[in-house]
Amino acid sequence: MTPIQTQTLEFDIAIIGGGMVGTSLASLLAASQPQLRIALIEAQPFARADEMHFQPSFDARSTALSYGTAAILRELGLWELLQQHITPIAQVHVSDRGHFLGGVIDAKENNLDAVGYVVENTWLGKVLLGHVQAQHNIQCFASSTVTALTPQQDCALLNVKTEAQEFLLKTSLAVIADGGDSPLRKSLGIGTQVRAYGQTAIITNVEFFEPHHGVAFERFTAEGPVALLPLGESNNAQQSALVWTLPAAQADEILALNDADFLVQLQERFGFRVGRFNRVAKRFAYPLQLVLAEEQIRSHVVLLGNAAHFLHPVAGQGFNLALRDCACLVETLRVAIANKHSPGDLSVLQTYLERQSLDQQLTIEFSDKLVRLFSNDHLPLIALRHLGLLSLEYFPLLKGQFVAQTMGTAGRQFQWRTDAITPGCAANEFAATSTAGVIPNTEFDVIIVGAGLVGASLACAIAQTNAAQSLRIAVIEAVSEVQHYAGENFDPRVVALTHASEKLLRKIGCWDAIEQTRVCAYREMKVWDGEGTAAIEFDCAEVQQTHLGHIVENSLIVNQLRARMAQLPNITLIQPAAVTELITIDQQNSAVQITLDNGVELCADLIIAADGARSRVRELADFSTREWDYGQQAIITTVRTERPHEFTAWQRFMHTGPLAFLPLQNNGDAHQCSIVWSADDELAQQLMGLDDEAFCARLTQAFEARLGNVLACDRRYSIPLRQRHATSYIKPGVALVGDAAHNIHPLAGQGVNLGLLDVIALADELGRALSRGLPLSDESILRRYQRQRLAGNLGMMSAMEAFKRLFGSQSLAVNWLRNTGMRQLNSIPAVKKIIVNAALGVQ
């Protein structure tokens, strides 16, 4: 008798579960890594792509897509198909039953087309499945069950059973996405943490008399939340998806009611915000609990979607978080494969989990705390949620954090596509598109003067948007080369990047390469008054972050930005060249002509000055400024200390000026710091005149030997400090960004970060102009940019000026006041958290 030979199929990645999460991951992988062999295994039969049709149904169940999810689906190229049957959410109205307080999240207030979107599950599933079935590198196994999954040393083996046969499937990475009650998770012995809410979600569709106007409602009651999500392709539609959460016993009673009595009970709980309810569809019931897998990764195995974390539906975050997990995993695999690592290596999967763990933690806690806070009638909790709802209306910073979390924009942007920069590639592998001697044309849409950190970031941010693919962008730079530092040599100019700045660089596609070259994350900040005894400490754990920021060398960022510019075909870099003349040649269309120092004339609809504090463009365009000298100089250099810096940023305030030690790292060596010592002119001249040994001794003394003795220092540089602020950032056809618009004292390290916030705002507004078919120099567009940035920059500059005066005073009364204030501030964690989040740009 001949033994039966079991067939073995080989794939790079196998996805078990063909629901919305599994098909989303397969689509992202196919787009990012078309060379991969992908298997998609689903227990239920699939419809053939040519058989797919869609008929909207009153009984269909729906999913709320966050704004962040919509962005990923747009990048995937699926949004146009989905858009045929989605309902944009114009507002989210949050209220507490029995109390007058409430909060509103409005798309227009956040300069968005929608807060989020609602789509019927049937349509979303069909679009995702149709896309998957059209990909040549994805093989679908329908009506197939994985009966066993066995991790091996270099792969995972899957036993697959279909109606007709059984076979083995060998894969480098097995992705378990088979739902909240995952049988494979159980078979691997992966335990779960379960929090039973004792509640049941009743899910159905309802019809009412008044149009919903695109408003979603989240109504909290003592029994549980009631959510209404707008349906229909018009804001005048009168249907919504209902998610009604009740204690399990009450839910059973409500489910047993006939339709008329069900609507009476719903009306009593929800009120008449949409008029009277008159129709209800088929009802579905789901017991609710928070289920978290105790392990999400093993060698060659990863859990995604509900198999990894099953959330309460109160905030509609389940699928949105799962899609961000998918995007992060694909991004991580892209980098790993580029660096010749196997997708299933445990180190690769650990990197994914480290990158995504904070997003998961914040989203899970957000959903859990929301339902526990609002599903309770204890008086202290009622008072607390009243405070929370008031905060949404009266504290923009807190409302911004809530909005970002709800909309799925709180996390970073993912670079999962093939056109992202491959990490680790050196900047000198790329050449500039053009030099001043060879300019392909003289007419551009945008001319950016200055290819430093702010100018290059702005060019990349504008160029890579979908609407700007045909845009002609010129970047003019006076310096031909950017210096490289390596080994023990550090650039004396460093930047303390905030989370907002890091997020921008990720979106541009530079951060992975920067991070893998040389950065130092700092987790704490310690500030103390050198003229007193008070101190204040900030810790990343206090704001639920893995770090407060990164110290990065200026030249490293600029080199990677130049590399990214070279990859974007719609950017022309012209260097070395300087602007010598600027003329507005057509007042009606705000066209501007500039002349370069080599005699070449260029013309553009919009000129953007990013050419630094002494901006020639600002001068030629006759912008007015307010400015004054501080009578101080900043001494910068790199030093080696006796003790490691503890990944902490240190700052001592003295009446002669602040002294900052910023941590650096080179191959694990944590004994080097970049220093910025702001000192009155006379003292600065004395310090610059000392030899290295004497300077290190003075520095140790000034720093109170917090890191032991300063053992050595590199070459020192002295920079005169001057505050400068343009009274306006815009003129017809011209805009200012970064140091060209504002100079600030370096005591808080916010100068570059303010410039990058300018970049974010201006790039967004230019994207708005392109999407609406407006000229880039349109007055309304430029004024919106100015409104967003001028007041904020001026506020930060005023605050820094106040700090300088406060800590520069030798008055006993002022000394007592600032020391008392610092002690009080250090004892109030909530206020410290707000300060840190504001400084980091975390919304």
Secondary structure by P-SEA (a helix, b strand, c coil): cccbbbbbbbbcbbbccccaaaaaaaaaaaaaccccbbbbbbcccccccccbbbbbcccbbbbbbcaaaaaaaaaaccccccccccccccbbbbbbccccccccccccccccccccccccaaaaaaaaaaaaaaccccccccccccccccccccbbbbbcccccbbbbbbccbbbbccccccaaaaaacbbbbbbbccbbbbbbcccccccccbbbbbcccccbbbbbbbbcccccccbbbbbbbccaaaaaaaaaccaaaaaaaaaaaccccccccccccbbbbbbbbbbbbcccccccbbbcccccbbbccccccaaaaaaaaaaaaaaaaaaaaaaccccccaaaaaaaaaacaaaaaaaaaaaaaaaaaaacccaaaaaaaaaaaaaacccaaaaaaaaaaaacccbbbbcccccccccccccccccccccccccccccccbbbccccaaaaaaaaaaaaccccccbbbbbbbcccbbbbbcccccccccccccaaaaaaaaaaccaaaaaacbbbbbcbbbbbbcccccbbbbbccccccccccccccaaaaaaaaaaaaaacccbbbbcccccccccccccccbbbbbbccccbbbbccbbbbccccccaaaaaabbbbbcccccbbbbbbbbbcccccccbbbbbbcccbbbbbbbbbccccccbbbbbbbbcaaaaaaaaaccaaaaaaaaaaaacccccccccccbbbbbbbbbbbbcccccccbbbccccccccccccccaaaaaaaaaaaaaaaaaaaaaaccccccaaaaaaaaaacaaaaaaaaaaaaaaaaaaacccaaaaaaaaaaaaaaaacaaaaaaaaaaaaccc
